[in-house]
Amino acid sequence: MRKRKIRQKILSVLLTAIFFLSTVISINVSTANAVTPDDLKDVDELIVKFQKLSTQQVNDALAIGQRIIVQSDSIPEILNPHQKLLLNNLGLTNAQVESAYNSVMSQLNTEEKINDLKSGDLTKLANFINTVEGSFEQDLKDTLVAKGLTASNIIKTVLDVAKLTFDPFDKIPKADLQKILKDDLGIASSTAARYGLNWGNVEKLRKALTAEEITKLENILNTIRDLNDNADLSGLTVSAGSLDPVFAPDTVKYTVIVGSDVNGFTVTPTTADANATVKVEKKLVQSGTASETISFKGNSRKVKVTVTVTAPSGAEKNYTLTVLKPKKEKPKKSDETIEVCADEPVVITVPREVSGAKIKAKDLAGGTATLPFVQAQVATSFGTISLQIPDDTKITGPAGWDGTITLPIVKANDSVSISNGNVSMVVEVGLPDAVQTFDKGVRLLLPGQKGKSAAYQRGNSSNPVTITRTISADSQTVADAELPAEGDGKINVGSDLVLWTKHFTQFIAYTPAGGGGGSGGGGGGGAGGGGTPAVPDVTAISDSDLDAAIEAAGSSGIISLEADSHGKIGFTIAQLDKVALTGKQIEVKASEVTFTLEAEALKAPDLNLTEISVIQIGAAKLDSAAAKEIVDKAVYGGQDNVAGDIFSLDAVAVTEDDTQQDIEKFNGSVKVALPVPASARDAASNGELRAGRFNEEKGAWDIVSGQYDATGGTFTFETDKFSKWALLTPAPPSDLTPKPPVFSDIAGHWAQKDIEFMAAHGYVKGMGDGTFAPDAMVTRAEFATLLVNELQLKNEGAITFLDVPEDAWYYSFVASASAAGLIKGYNDEQFGPEDSITREQMAAMIARALQYQGKQKNTEDTGALMDKFADKDLISGWAAEPVAQVVNQEIIKGRLSADGTLLFAPQDNATRAEATAMLKRLLGLL
């Protein structure tokens, strides 16, 4: 069945001709060897559309393709640059394209021939291609032979072009697709802009086709789109509790724990495909909206909820949520037994004065019991031991076992013997002299034992077995996957040691003899050479101080903390998690500097959090000698007017083995407030003050805009990097004695001063041969890079552009610009990084940069702004508003023609000089 479906996909793709060029290329096979079915077996991954077009739709597509291709004078501009590149790489002239297309049409002149090929027979497909190839004119055959093109080469190119052609329309709802193809130009262009479509291309398509052909094209597009078999969710939330594990589209089973006071909840599913439908408990729900309230019936404490997603193709996928409302139990005396049923989750709190509390499974058969979700919090002299058994766990005991399980009991350290270590904690769980095994991972938290080694003593064995496995995450899903039957694993979580196990007996935490094993505090080296230097004191805030700060925050959104006397403060991962759960930000005051950040920001992407003991941030004022050294290194030799002190902002992570790692970049932005000295307050009030991060590589300040608070006397900015920071008052370019690079080709150029200023500040660079090439063209990727550097954006983000490879020098810059909303592609998958940027495209990027910085102005009278340009009617509809924005702020001023007419020249490519001048003007507004 799978092979048949693949064959049908191949055949239908080759027969549709899309409405651009795909059928033309589909028959341009090599004349060196006849095509065989084996030549068509490696295209499975490329075929994703067109598999179920009707015969009439095939005919319609062929006719539309003929109108666009055969009756045009050249390959139509409607194709985007990447598609053109694919076609140009084939090396076919337009005459050869036309001839090939006619050859295909001559072989598809009856419904019988079309249906014969749609039967799914690869042999018939190969025969068809060979027959069409035989009808090629000789010069076309010669070209194919000369270029060494094979059937595989051609078919893959066809499919790539086909995918790119339709992908821009893929996720557009039918109503909006109709607006784009049929509505008046204003509505159509604005709708297209919402989906990032190139309006110029869409407009050319509309002009090329008749109204009837557009209707047929719409029908074809909707048919293709409706065949999508994506039945994934892109999001899933509940109104009470949270999903465990964290939602992922491919994970279909979740557990949710809610409070004992919750009687009902809602589920909000969001489909990955906008055209998919979703039901919660068989009731239709609109994607992204909450379901009806789902209630716990009667005395039930467990509800299973099924979320069913149906793709446009009819494919279905079920997500299951097991929602638990545990009852609360608290044993009042030692050795008390609490009975548990498989469908009654329970949370048990064992006070410190109670020892030997037990649970007893009612659902016991043949030595195996089914347990509900069980969470036990056992207070001890070490702290609270936490035990968690997942819902629907099977536990097997020894012969004659009655279903009883003893909750954790702390035993004396000398009750066990570790020959190679010092015992720090012994916890007995289950039966004292026998083994109980589980079919799922059970979580046991040993408080305060972070970094310790672990072992277990199975039954009456006198030799403890070391637990050597470290699991990759503190997660039920991970533990179930990574632990073998009766296996164990360990992981440090905050200041605690967590054991995941599939058996119960006796567990031991210990420090190996003569070694580390603990979190340690550093330890000094001896005086004199050869000793190990003491590890700098990097410690975390105490839990009690953090708890007090959280309580003091009350209903405010800020948890205020003070750094230590050295201007530093540290947090464990557990403490950061605790803060994150409050939904509040952290505010830290350190050495006249104030940091405001989300707790998650400190979890830097380059850190392995499972190995981190403490993350510390801090601020220190540089002494005069260190500050002068930095100022002397700056490009303008001290004339950047450093206002006040230079601060060293530091962030460091310490691993379990006391290794320090500098944090290069945070997981998000941190707000930093620096004190504004009295001498700089007038400049700050006039908007002339900025923050600067000293860039060691450039020997210059990377300038960042911010906000001045006159009341507090501070200047606040955002950054994702710490380094040496200062407040700066930029001197006017005319007053500077810069030392910029000297370019041999800009003397007397209209943009000379702008180029020198921007090059001196490191925003632009020359060509590497002593020239700047001011009149050379700028690519879309180059301009995106310049914007990212000027705005100091994070060089990270995910992109969907297929023509921006990860190993390209501009990948991270395009990703950053895309994440900030500064750029849009020709469609979802094509950015055109190597294409020369047009002036209207550049205007759009700059306008988005202004919006990103909150610096855009009202441009209601767009017409009046554009009237001064003689070619205003050539500005694309989608670009009218951004062009007006940058013209209004005098970032782009236009070009003078030979006869003195002022033009905007929207479709002309921008030069390096123009780009530099525009960025210089933009810089003045930030």
N, C-alpha and C positions, 0 to 999 in steps of 0.2 A: 504494500500500500504506500509506504514512504517513497519508494523509487518512482511509483506512478505519479505521485504528487509532485516530486521534483521535476519529472519530465514535463508535466503539464505546465509548471512554472516556466521552464526553459522555453517551451514552444510558444506560450502566450506572450512572453517578453519579446521574442523575435518577431512575432506577428503584429504586435500593436503599432509599431513604428513610432510609438509615443505620439507626441504631436510636434516634436522637434526633429530629431535626427536619428533616433536609435535604429529604426528599421533599415535606414540607408546603410548604416555601418554593419548591420547584422549579417549581411550577405557578402561582405568583402573578405572572403576567406582566401587562404593561400592557394595558389595554383600549383604549388610544388608537389603537394600530395593531396589525394582525395580525403575529405572529412569522413571519419568513421564514428560509430557510437562511442568508442573509447575516448575520442577527442572531447567529448561533452561531459565527462564524468567529474571534472574538477571545478565545476561552477556552482556547486550546491550552496556555498556560503554567500554567494553574491545575489542570489535570486530571492527577492522578498516581496515582490508585488506582481500585479497583473495576472494572477493565476486563474481568475475566474471571469474574465471578460466574455460577454456573449459574442456570438458571431457578428451580430449587428454592430456591437461596440468595436470589434476588431475592424470592421469595414469603415466605421466612423473615424477611428484613429488613423487608418491608412489615408482616408480622404483629407483629414486635417493636416497630416504630415505632408501630403502632396501639395496642399495649398501653401504651406509655410516654406517648404524646402524647394520643391521643383519649380514653383512659380516665382521664386525670389531670385534676385540677381546675385546674391552672395549668401554665405552662411549667415543666418539672421542674427542680429545683435541681441535678440532675446535670450540667447544662451549666455550663461555667466562665464567669467574668464576661465574658471577651472575646466568647464566643459569645452570651451574653445581650445584650451591647451591639449585636452585629450584628443580632439578631432585633428588639430594641427599635427600632433605627433604621428598620426597615421599617414600624413603626407599626401592626402588626396586633394586634388583640385576640385573646385565647385562643379566643373563639368563632369568629373568622374563621380562625384557624389550624385549628381542628377541622373547620370547613366545607370548607376547602381540601383538607385531607387526605382527607376522605371523597370529594371530587370526583375525586382521583387514583385512589383505590381502585376507584371505579366504572368507571374506564376501563382498569383492569388486572385485570379479573375472569377472564381466560382466559389459558392458556399461549400460545395463538396470538397474542394481542395483545402479550404480552411479547416473544416471539421475533420478531415482526414489527418491533418497534422496535429490537431488538438486531441487526437486519440491517445497521445502519450507514448508513442512508439519512437524510440531514439533512432532506430534504423530509418524510419520514414523522414525524420528530421534531417539526418545526415544526407539522405538522398535528395531532399528538397534543397539543402544548401549547395550540394554539388551540381544540381540541375541549374540553379540560379547562377552559380559561378560560371557554368558553361556558357551562359548567355552574355557574359560580360564582354565588352569591347576589348580589343587586344591591348590598347594602351593601359587600361585599368589592370588587366592581368599582368602586364609587364611591371607596372608600378608595385603591385603586391609582391611579386617574385623578387624584385630588386630590394625591397625593404625587408624581406624575410619574414613576412607576417604569417602567422599560423591561425588556424581556426580558434585556438584557445585565446590568442592575443586579441582577436577581434571581438569574440563574445564577451570577454571580461571588460573590454572598453565599452561595449554596448551597455552592459549592465551598470557600469559606473555612471555613464551618462544618464541612463534611465533613472537611476536612483536619485541623482542630483537634480534632475529635472523636476521630479514630483515631490521630493522631500520638503521643499518650502511650503507646500500646501497640505502636508500630511496631517497636522494636528489642528487645522483650522476648522471650526464648526461649520456645518453646511450653510447656516444663515450668513456668516461672515464671508465664506467663500463666494456666495452669490453676490454679496455687496462688492467684493473685489472685482469680480468678472463682469458684473452687469450694472451696478449703480452708477450714478453720476460721478464725475471725476473727483469732486471734493470728498464725498463719502468713501469712494473706492480707495483713493490715495491715503486718507487718514486711517482706514481700516487696514490697508496693506502695511502701513508704517507700524501699527500696533504689533504686527507679527514679524517685523524686521525685514520685510520684502523690499527688493529694489523696485521702486515704483516705475522707473524708466523702462525696465524690462516688461513689467506687467502691462504698462500702457501700450507698448509696441505689440504685445500679444493681442490685446483687445482690438487694436487698429488693423491687425493682419487678418482677423477672422470676421465672418459675418455673424449676425445675431444667432442664426440657427446653429452655426458651428460652435459658438460659445456655449450654447445650451447642451450640445452633444459633448463638448469638452468637460463641462461641469458634471455631466452624467458619468463620464469615464473616471474623473477624479474621485467622485463620491463612491463609485463602485470599488475602486482601488483602496480608498481609505477605509471603507466599511469591511474590508476583508482582514483588517488587522486582528491578530489573535493575541494581543497583549492583554492578559487578564490579571496583571499585577496591581497591587495598591502602591501608591507612592507615600501614603501616610495613614496612620491608624492611631487614634487616641481614645481614651475613655474619660468620662467626667469625674470619676473617683478612682484613686489608686493610680498605678502606672504599670506599663507593660514590662514583663520580664520573660525573655530578654528584651533589650531595646529594639524597637521596630526596625526591620529590614525587609525589603520586598520579597526576598526568597524564603524568609522564615514564616511558617504558616501556623505555628502553635505558640501560644502565649499564656502566661499565668498573671492574674491581677489580684492583688490583695487589697481589700477595702476595709474601712473601719467598721467596728461592730454596730455603729449607729447609722450605717448606710442601708437604706431600704431599697433604693433603686439607682440606676445609673444609665447613661446614654453612651453610645459608641459612634464615633465620627470617622468614617472611612473616606479616603480620597483616592480616586482611581488614577493610575499612571496615564491611561488613555482617556482623553476627555469624552470620547464617544462610547466608552464602556459603561455598562450599568452595574449597580451594586445593590445588594439586598442584605439587610440585617435581620436574621431570623425570618427569612422568606418575605420580608416587607421591603418594598422598594424605597431607597433612600437616595437623595440627590448627593452626588459626590461633593465632599467637603462640608456637609451639614450633618447635624446630630440626628441619630435615630430616635424613635419613640423611647420613652423610659422603659427599661427592662427591670423588672422587680424580682426580688427573692420571694418565692411563693411559700406561704405558711411559715414553717420553722426551718425552711431550707437555708443552708449557708453556702451553697455551691450552685453556680449557674454556668452552663456551657452555652456560649454564644457563637453562632456560625455566621460569618460574613462571606457572602458569595459574590464574586465578581464575574460578570459575563462580558467577554470581549466582543467587538463588532462582528467577528467571524462566528460567534457562538461558543467559542472555547470558554470553559469555566475553571475557576480556581477558588478553593475554599480556605479561609483563614479561621482558626478556632481560638477563642478566648475562654479560658477557665477562670471565672471570677469567684473568689473565695472571700467569705466574711467570717473570719475565725471567731469562735467563742473564746471568752477569757476564763482562765482557770488559775487559781492561786492556792497551792497546797498549804495547809495550816500546821501540819505536823510531819515529823520525819517519817520516812518510809511510806508515806501516803501514796495510794495508787489511783490514777485517773484513767477511766476507760475512754477509749477513742474509737469512733466509727469511721469507716472509709469515706463517708460523705459529709463529715463534720470537721472542718478545719479548726485548729485550736492554737491559741497562744497561751503559754504557761509561764507565769512569773514565779520563780522559786526564791523566797527570801533567804537571807544569809543564815538565819537560825534553823532553817529546815534542811535536812540532809537525807539523801537516799530516796527522793521522790521518784515515782515510776509512772509509766504509762502502760496500759494493757490493751492490746488490739482485740476488738470483738470479732473482727472478720478474719478468722483463722481457720485454715483447712489444710491438712496434710503437712503441717510444719511450716507453712508459709502464710503470712498475714498481709493484708492490704492496708496501708496506712494513709490517713489524710495528710494534708499539709500540717506539719507540727513545727512550731517555733517555741523553743524553751530558752528563757533568760534566767540563768542561775547565778545569784549573787555569791561571791566568794571573797576571801581575803586578798586575792590577786586582782580582783575586779570582776566584771560580769562575763561569765562564759556563755557564749551563744551557740545554740544547736538548732539547725534548721533541716527538716526532712521535707522533700518536695511532695506535692500532691500525687496520689495514686502510686506510691512506692511499694514494691513487694519486698518484704523482709523474711528471710528464712533462718530459723533457729535450729538448735541441735534436737536430737530425738527427745520426745516428751516435753518439749518447750510449750508453755501455756500462753504465749503471746505477750509476756511481760518484758519491758525494756527499762532499765534503770537510766535515769537522766544523769548528766555529768556530776561526778563526785571528785573532789580534789583529794588525792592521797598524799601521804608523807613522801618527801623526796627520797628518803632512804628505803622506801618500800621496793624500789627497783635499783638495779646496778648497771651503770654504763661504764664499761672498762676503759673507754677512751674519752670520757668527758665528765663534766660536772652537771648533775641534774638540777634544773631550775623549776620544773613543774611536772606533775603527774596527774592525769585525768583519766578516770575509769568511766566508760560508757557501756551500757548493755549488760551482759552477764559477766561476772568476775572470772569465771573459769572456762568459758566456752565462747565460740565465735558466732556472731550473727552477721549475715551478709545481706546486701541490698542490690537491687537492680538499677539504682540510680545513685548519683553522687550525693552524699550528705555533707553539709557544711558544719565544721566545728571551729569556733573562734577561741583562741587562747589569748587572753588579754595581757598586754605588756611583754609579749615574747617575740617581738619583731627581731628577725635576724638569727634566731636560735636554730640550731639543728633539731631534727625531729626523728622519733622512732616509735614503734609500737611493739607491744609484747602480746603475742597471739596465744590466747588460752593460758595453759600452765607452762608455756615455754620459758626457760630461764635465760634465753638469749634474745634481747631486743633486736628488732630488725630496723635498720636505718631507712628512713623515707628519703629517697634521693631525687624523686621526680618533682620538678617545679612546673606547675601548670601555667599556661600562658595568660590566663585572666581569671579574676575572681567572679566566675559566672557559672550558673547551673548548666547552660548549654555546653560550655567549654569543658567543664568537669565530666559531664556524661560522655562527651566524645573522647577525651584524652585518658580517662582512667580505665584500665582493664578490669575484668572481674576481680573482686576482692582487692583492688588496687588502691593506692593512696597518692596524694600530691599535696604540695604546700605552696603558699604564696604569702608574702608580707603585705599587709594592708594597714596603712597608718603605723601606729605603734604596736600592732598586734600581729600574731602569727595565725593564719587561717589554714586549717587542714581540710582537704576534701577527701572523703573516704567512701569506699563501698563495703566496709565491714566495721563492726564495733568490737573492741576489747579495751585495751589500755594504751593511752598515748602519752608520750614523754617529750618534753622540750628540754634541751641541754646545750651546754657550751662545750665544744670539743677541747680536750686537754691540750694546752700549749698553743691554742689558736684563738681566733676571734669568735665569730658566731653571733655576737651581740651587735647591737647598733653602735655601741661604743661612744666614746666622747673624744677620741683623739689620743691622747697619751703622748708624753713628751719624749723627744730624743735626748740622748745624753749630751753633756757638754763636750766640745771637741769634735773632731772630724769623724766621719763614718756613721754617725747616728742618724736615725730617721727623724726629719724635722717634724715638729708638732703640727698637727692639722689645725688650720685656723678655726676659731670657735664659730661654728655655724649651727645655731640651735633654733628650735621652733618656739613660738609663743606657747605658754602653758594652756592646757585645755580650759582651766578655770578662768583665766584671763579672757580667753576668746569667748567662752560662754557668757561671761559678765558683759562683754561688749555687745554681744548679740542681744542679750536681754535689754541692755540700755538703749539699743537702737529702736526698740518698740515698734511702732507702725511706720517709722521713717524708712526710707530706702537705702540708708547708709549705715554701715558698721564702722565706727571711728576707732582707730587704733593709733598708738604712739610707738615709734621705733625706739630701740634701746639707745644708750648714751653714745654709741658709735654710729647712730643713724641707720641701723639695720633691723629688719624684722624677718622672721622665717615662719614657714607653715609646713606641716606635714600634708600629705595627699589627703588623709582622712579629714583634716581640718578644712581643707579647701572644699572637699565634698560636703561637709557640714554647712559651710557658708553658702555654697551653691544651692542647697536645698531651701535656704531662707528666701531666695530670690532677691537678695540685697547685694549692693556693691560694697567693696572694702575701700575705706579711706585711710591712708597712712600718712602721718606727718613725720618727716625725717629731715633733720638738718635744714630747716627753712623751706624744704620742698614738700609738696603735698601730692601724693599719688591717689588716683581714684580708678578702680578697675573691677572687672568681674573676676570672681575666683578662677573661672575656667581659663582666663587669659594667661595665668602662670603655668598652665599645663602646655608648655611649648611643644610644637610638633616634632622637634628633634630629640625629645626626651623619651626614654623608656620608663614610663611611670612606675612599672612594677619594681624597678630597681632603685627608685628615688627615696631617700630618707627625708630630706628637707629641701624646700625651695625658699631662697632668701632674696629679698630686694633691699636696696639701700641707696642713700645719697650722701655725698661728702663734698665739701667745698674745697676746690683746689687752692693750694697755697700760691703766693704771688709768683714764685719762680716757675712752677708748673704751668700756671695760667699764661705767663709771658711766653713760654716756649711754644704753646699752641698758637697764640696770636701771631708770633713771628713766622710760623709756618704757613699761615693763611695767605691766599693769593695776593691780597692787597696789603700785606705787610703791616697789619695793625690798623688800617683805615676802615675796617668794617664797623668800627665803633662798638665794641663789646660793652654792653650796658650792665654794670654790676659784676657779680662773681661768675666764674665758670664752675659748674657742678659736674662731678662724676657720678652718673647714675649707673648702678651695678645690679646685675641679677645673676645668681649662681644656684646650681642644683648640686646636692651632695648625694652620692649613691650609697647603697648599703655598706660598701667596702671603704667608705670615706674618701672616695675619689670626687674631686670637684669638677664641674662642667659649667662653663659660662653659657648662659642662655643668649643665643644670637637673635632670636626673634620670638615674640610672644604669640600666643594663640588668640589674637585679637588686639585691639588697641588699648593703651593705657593713657588716661588723662594725667598730665603733669602740670602743676602750677608752680612757677618760679617767682620769687619776689622781684618786684620792679623797684629799682633804686629811685630816689627822689629826682636825680639828674635826668632820668629817662621818662618821667611821667608825662611831660608835655608831648614828647614824641609818641608815647603810647596813646594819649588822648587823640592825637592827630592821625592815628592809624599807621604810623611809621615803624612801629615796633614789631619785630618778628622773633621767633625762636630759631636757633641754629644748632645743628648737630655737626660736630667736627668730623669730616670725612678724611680719614688718614690717607686713603689711596689718592684722592684728588688734591689733598692739601688745601681744602676749602670748606666753607660752611655749607651744609645742605639746609636750605632755608625752609621753614615751615610756618604757615600762618596760624593764628590763634585768636583768642579774645582777651581783652584787657578788662579787669575788674577794678574800677577806680576805688570802690569802697574797701575792698580787701587788699588793694595794692599788689595784685598778682596778675601774671600773664599765663593763661592756660592754653595748652596745645595737646594734640594727640599723637602718639607714636607707638610703633610696635617693636622699637629697638631702643636699648639703653646704650649710652656712650658718654662722651663729654658734651654737655649742652650749655648754652648761654643765651642771653637775650641780646639782640643785635639791632642797631639802628643803621640801615643801609645808607651809605653816602651816595649822593647823586652821581651818575656816571661821569659827568663833566668835571667833578671835583676829585676824581680818583686818579691815582697814578698807577694804573694796573700793570700787571705783568702777564697779560694774556698771551696765548700762542700767537706767533706772527705768521699770517697767511699771505702768500705772495700774490694772490689773485683777487684781493678785495679792496685795494687802495682806490679810493674815489668811488667805490660802489655805493649806491644809495642806502644800503643796509650795513655799511661798514661798522658804524658805532654799535648797532644792535648785535652784530656778529661777535665783535670783540668783547662786549659786556657778557653775553651769554656763554661764550667760550671760556672767559676768565672765571666765571662761576661754575664751570663744569657742566652746564646744561647741554651744550652742543660740542662736537668735536670736528676736527678737520679730517681730511682724507688719508692722512698718514704720510703724505709726500710733501708737506709744507703748503698745501693748497686747501681751500675750503670748498671750491666748486659751488659758488653761490647760485648759479643758474641751472644746476643739475636738478633732476626731478627727485621727489621724496616719495618713498613707498608708504603704503598704509601701515605696515608693521613699524617702519622707522618713526612715523609720526606718533603712533601709539606709544612707542618707547619714550619719545621725548616728553609726552604728556605725563606718563607714569613717573619719570624722573623729576619733573617739575613739581608734581603734586605730592611726591614722596609716598606713593602708594605701596602697599605690600606686594611683593613679587610672588603672589600665589593666587590660586583659584583654579577651578575646573572649567574647561571649555569643551564645546562640542564640535569645533571647526576641524574638519578632516584634513584641511590643507595647511594646518599649523602643527607640524610634527614636534614631538616632545624634545627631539635633539636639536631643534632649530635655535639659533641664538636669541631669537625674539619670543620664544614660547612663553616664558614667565611674564614678559611685559604685556603680551597680548592677553594672557590670562588675567593679569591684574587689571588691565583696562576694561576687559569684559566684565569682571566681577564688580567693578565700580560703576558699570553702566555707561562708560565713555564711548564704547564702540558697538556697532552692530554689523553683522555679516551680510553678504548678499542673500543668505538664507541661514538656517540653523547650522549648516555644516560647512559653509564656504565663507571665508573671510577675505581671501584674495590678498595675502600679506605682501606679495611681491608686486602687486599692481601699483602703478603710480597713483597717488591720491589726487583727487580733483579738489578744486577750491570749495565747492559746496560740501563735499564730504569732510574736508578739514573744518569748515565752519560748523558742521554738525557736531564733530568731536569736541571742539572748543566750547560750544554752547552747552554740551552735556557736562563738561568740566566746570563751567560756571555754576550749573545747577547743582553739581556734586558738592561744590564749596558754598552753596547758598548765596551766590553772587549775581544771579540773573536779575534782569530788570524787566519791568512791564513793557511789552512791545505790542500793545493793542493796535496802534496805528501802523501796522506792517506796510500797508500800501504806500503811505507817505515816505517811509524810510527807503523803500525800494524805487521810488519814482526817479531818483537821481541816476539810476543805472539804465542806460539805453537798452541793455539786453535783459532786463528783469524778467521778461516772459520766458526766457530760456532756463530760469531756475526751476528745478523739479518741484512738484507740489509738496513732496515730503520734506524738502529742504527749506521751504519758504520761512517757517518760523525760526529755525536755528540761524539762518542767514540774517534775518532781521535782528536777532538777539546780538550777534557779534558786530553787526554794522552799528547798532544802537550804542554799543559800548566802545566803538571806534577801534576794535581789534583788527578788522579787515576794512580797508578803505577803498578798494577797487583798483582797476588798472586803466591807464589812459591808452586809447588806440592811437594809431599814427596820425589821425586827423583831430586828436584832442578830445574825442568822445570818452566819457567815463563809462567803463564796463565793469561788471562784476566777474564776467568770464567763468560762470559756474562749472562748466564741463572741462575747462582747461586744467591741466595738471599744475600743481603748486611747485614752486622751486624751493631749494634749501634756504635761500635768502628770505623768501616770503614766510616760510614756516618759522624761521628764527625770529623775524620781526613780530609775527603774530604772538609767538610764545613770550617774547619780551613784554608786549603790551598786556598779555594775560597775567604775567607775573606781577605787574603793577596793580592789578585789581584784587589779588589774593591776600 
